[in-house]
Amino acid sequence: MPKDLISNKKVAYYSGCFANYYYPEVGEALVKVLGKNRIKLIVPEQSCCGLPMMAKGNTRGAYQNMEHNARVLSQAVSDGYAIIATCSSCSLFLKRDYPLWMASNKLAKQVSQNTYHFSEYLLLLHDRGWLNTEFRSIPQTVFYHTPCHLTTQESGEATIKLLRLIPGITISKISTECCGMGGAYGYEKANYELSKEIADKLYREIKENPTDRIVTDCGGCKLQIEAGTKHKVDHPIILLKEAYGL
C-alpha cells in the first residue's frame, strides 16, 4: 500500500445514507468536482455506517455493517484509494468509532487512518498546489453552520477555508450552535419540543444574520434548519460545483 494516498489522487467515496437516498445532488456534485480535478473515483459497495443503529441499541446490526464496510473500504485503501465522505456524521464514525468499537480489527484501523471529510481532502490537495482553483465568482453572502460531528473531528475550519477560495463568497456568520437534531434524536416525537428548544439559538442567529445562502455539511442539520427557518440550506459541495460552472 502506498504511504501517501493523497498524492495518488484516487478516492473511494463513502456516500452514506443521506446522499444516497435523500440528497443525491451532493453525490452528483462531488463526482463533478472530483472530475474537474482529475481525481479517479470509485464508489465501493457499502452499508450504512452503523451510527443510527448503535445510537438506538441495535449493536448486532451495527457490527454487521461496520465489519462489512471495514472489509470493503480497507481493500480500497490497500489499492491506493483515500476514503472521503460528504456526511460529517459518517466521516466521524468511520474515523473515530470504527477503531474503538472494533479494537481488534486491523481493517477498521486502516479505514480510520485513511478517511477524510471531503473538504479536508480537497484542502490537502490545495495545500500541495493540486486543487483546480479556476472558480467563477459567486457574489453572495453565506451563513455557515458547523455541524457538531464536524467540530468533533476538528475539521470545521476545512470547509470554511475551502469556501473562502471561491471569489465573491463572503462568509458573514459562522455558527457552532447545535441544531438540536442530534442524529436520530430529533426525529422522535418525544424529543420534538426539546429538539426545537436546543435549535432556538441557531434559529435566532440565522434571523439576526440574514445572508444569501445558508450552508452546512450535515444532512440532519439541513433538515432541522429548513424546518425551523423555512430557508433553503445547501451542502458546501453544491457551492463548489457552481463555482466550477458545472
N, C-alpha and C positions, 0 to 999 in steps of 0.2 A: 504494500500500500504506500503510495507517495506520501512524503512527510508534510507537504504543503498543498492541501486540497484547494485553497483559494486560487493559487496560480494555475490550476488546471482549467478554470473557467467551465466547470461542469457541475450542475446541481441536480439533486433529486428533490422534487417538490413534494412536501407533505402538505396536501391541500386542507385536510381536516374537514369536519362535517359541515361547518358553516359555509365555506366557499364551495364545497361540493354540492350541497343541497339547497342552500338559501340565498347565496350571494355569488353566483358563478362569474359575475363580472370581475370579481377580484382575481380569480384564476386566469381568466382570459386576458386581463390587463398585465398580469405577471408574465405570461407567455410572451406577449408583445414587447414588454420592457426588456426581458432577457434576450429576446431575439435581436433587439436593437443593439445590444451589447455583445452579440455573437457568443452567447453562452449556451452550451449544449444542455438541453433539459430532458429529464425523464420524470415520469410520474409513476413510481412503483406501486404495485398492488398494496393496499393499506386498509387498516380498520380504524375506527375511532380510537383516539389516543388512550382512552380509558379514564380520563379525568371525570366525566359526568358519572360513570359507573362507580368509581371509587368514592366520589362525594356522597353517593346515595347508598353506600354499603354493599354494592354488588362487587365484592373483591374478586370473586371467581371469574366473572365476566371480564373485569378489568385486566386481570392477569393474562387471560387468554389473548386479549387484544394486544397487550403490551409485549407478550412473548412473540406474537406474530410480527408485529411492527419492528421489534428489535432484530429479528432474524432477517427480514426483508431489507430494512434500512442499513443494517450493518454490512450487508452484501454490497449495497450501493457504495458505501464508504470504501470498502475493500477494492471496488472497481474504480475508485478515484473521484467519486462524487461527494461534494459537500451537501448537507441536508439543509433546506430552507423551508420556513413556514411563514404564512401571512397572518396566521392567527396567533396572538400573543399568549393565549392560554395553552394552545398546542405546543408552541416552542418552549414555554416554561416547563410543561410536564415532561417533554422529551429530554430537556436539558437537566432539570433538577430532580424530578421524581423517578424517572426510569432507573437510574443507578441506585436510588435509595430503596425503592420497593423490590428491585431485583439485584441486590448487592452481589450475589454470587454469579450473576450473568455477565460475562465479559462482553457480550454483544451489546448489552444495554449501555455499558460504559463507553463503548466505541461510538454508539449513536449520540450519546450525551456530549461527548467531546467534539463532535463534528456537526452540531446543529446550530443554526443561526436564524434569528428573526430576519426577514427579508431585507429590512433597512440596514441592519447590522452588516449583512453580507455585502450589500451594494456600497455601503460606506467604506468597507475594507477595500473594495475594488477602486473606489475613488482615491483612497489614501495612497494607492500604488500607481495612480495615474491611468487606470484601465477603464474607468467608467466614462461612457459617452455622455458628455455634458452639452451637447448641441440642443439645448432646450429652447422651445418657444417661450415667449414672455406670457405669464398669466398674471395680469394686473389685478390681483384680488387679495383681500384680507382673509386670514384664517384664524379660527378658534381651534386650537389643538388640544384634544383631551388625551392625556396619558393614561392608558389602562393600568389598573393595579398590577396585573400579571406581567406587564412590560416593565413597570417600575421595579418589581421584584427581581427581574433579570438584569437590572441596571443598564437597560438598553433603550430607555425612553429618549435619551438625547440623540440616538442614532437617527430616529425618524425625523426629529426636529432639524438636525443638521442636513439631512437629505432633502427635505422640503425647501430649506433655505438656499439650496443650489439652484432652484428654479427662479429665473429672472421675473421680477414683478411680484412675487409672492411676499406678503408681509404677514408674519405670524404675530397677530395683535395680542393674543392671550394664550398662555399655556396653563392648563388646569391639571392638577393631580388629585382632584376630588373624586372619591369613589362614586360611581354611577348608581350603586345600590343593587345592581343585578346579582352580583356575587355568583357568577356561573349559573347553575340551575336554581339557585335560591330564590331569585326574584320571580321565577315563573310560577311558584306555588301560591295558591290563593291565600293560605295562612300567613304568608310573608309579604303580601302585596302592599299593605299600608306602610310597614316598616321600610320596605324597599324604596317606596316613594319618598319617605321621610329622609332617608340617607341621601337620596339624589337631590334633595331640595337645594343644597349648597351649590351643586353643579348647575342646576337649572337657573339659579339666581345669577351665577357668574355669566352664563350664556345670555341672559336677558340684559345684564348690565354691560356686556361687551359685544354688541352686535357686529357681525362680520359677514362677508360674502359666503364663506364656507365654514362648516363645522367638520372636523376631521378626527377620526380615531382609528386605531389598529384593531380594535376588538369588536366582533360581531354582536356580542351580547350588549356591550356599551352602546353600540349603534342603535339597536332596537329600543333600549331604555331611553336614550336621549331623544330619539324621534317620537316616542310615545309621550314623553313629558313636555316637549317643547313644540312639537308639530313642525320642526325644521328637518330638512333632509340632512343626513350625515354620510360623509364619504370616507372610504378607506384611502390612505395615502397613496397606494399604488395607482389609484384612479387618476390622481393629480399628475403622477409621473407619466402615465400613459398620455394624458392630454398634453403635457409639456413636450413630449416627443412628436406630437402631431399625429398620433396613431388612432 
